[in-house]
Amino acid sequence: MSDKIRSTFVKNGRESIVMSESEYKGFDLIDIRTFYVDVAGELAPTRKGVTIRAEKLKDFIATLTAFAQAVEEKELEENAVTTD
């Protein structure tokens, strides 16, 4: 991977989730990690996160999508019960 991609979204007032590309021992990796704002005001990594091989990213996304759909269906069912 020559051009490293990095994306961030705010988790809460103190933490953000940072997704980035890296390489280790010849393997292209995707790192999804919680970062916090340190005393200097910079984002610093925590130990909380997951690293997967880039070749598994599509499988990971498919799993997240299926999970999100199941959660949404559950919420719809719960809302239908409370409005009846």
C-alpha positions in Angstrom: 0.0 0.0 0.0 1.7 3.1 -1.1 -0.9 5.8 -0.3 -2.0 5.3 3.3 -5.6 6.1 4.0 -6.7 7.4 7.5 -10.2 8.2 8.6 -11.5 9.4 11.9 -14.9 9.8 13.6 -15.7 11.1 17.0 -16.8 8.5 19.5 -17.5 10.9 22.4 -16.0 14.0 23.9 -12.8 12.3 24.9 -12.3 9.6 22.3 -12.2 9.1 18.5 -12.1 6.0 16.3 -9.3 6.1 13.8 -9.1 3.7 10.9 -5.8 3.5 9.0 -3.7 1.4 6.7 -0.4 0.0 7.7 2.1 -2.7 6.7 3.8 -5.3 8.9 6.2 -8.0 7.8 4.9 -7.7 4.2 1.2 -7.8 5.1 -1.1 -5.0 4.3 -3.2 -4.3 7.4 -6.3 -2.3 8.4 -6.2 -0.9 12.0 -9.4 0.3 13.7 -8.4 1.8 17.1 -9.7 4.1 19.8 -7.6 7.2 20.2 -7.8 9.8 23.0 -6.8 13.4 23.2 -3.5 13.7 25.2 -2.3 16.6 27.3 -0.8 18.3 24.2 -4.2 18.1 22.5 -3.1 15.5 20.0 -4.8 12.2 19.2 -2.9 9.3 20.8 -3.7 5.6 20.4 -5.0 3.3 23.1 -4.7 -0.5 23.3 -8.4 -0.8 22.4 -8.8 -1.8 18.8 -8.5 -4.4 16.1 -6.1 -5.0 13.3 -7.1 -7.2 10.3 -5.4 -8.1 7.1 -6.5 -5.9 4.2 -7.6 -9.0 2.3 -10.2 -9.6 5.0 -11.7 -6.1 4.9 -14.7 -7.1 2.7 -15.5 -10.0 5.0 -15.3 -7.7 8.0 -17.6 -5.1 6.3 -20.1 -7.8 5.4 -20.1 -9.0 9.0 -20.7 -5.5 10.3 -23.4 -4.9 7.7 -25.2 -8.1 8.8 -24.9 -7.1 12.4 -26.2 -3.6 11.7 -29.2 -5.0 9.9 -30.0 -7.4 12.8 -29.8 -4.6 15.3 -32.1 -2.4 13.1 -34.6 -5.3 12.7 -34.6 -5.8 16.5 -35.2 -2.1 17.1 -38.1 -2.0 14.6 -39.7 -5.1 16.3 -39.3 -3.4 19.7 -40.8 -0.2 18.4 -43.7 -2.0 16.9 -44.5 -3.7 20.2 -44.4 -0.5 22.2 -46.7 1.4 19.7 -49.4 -1.4 19.7 
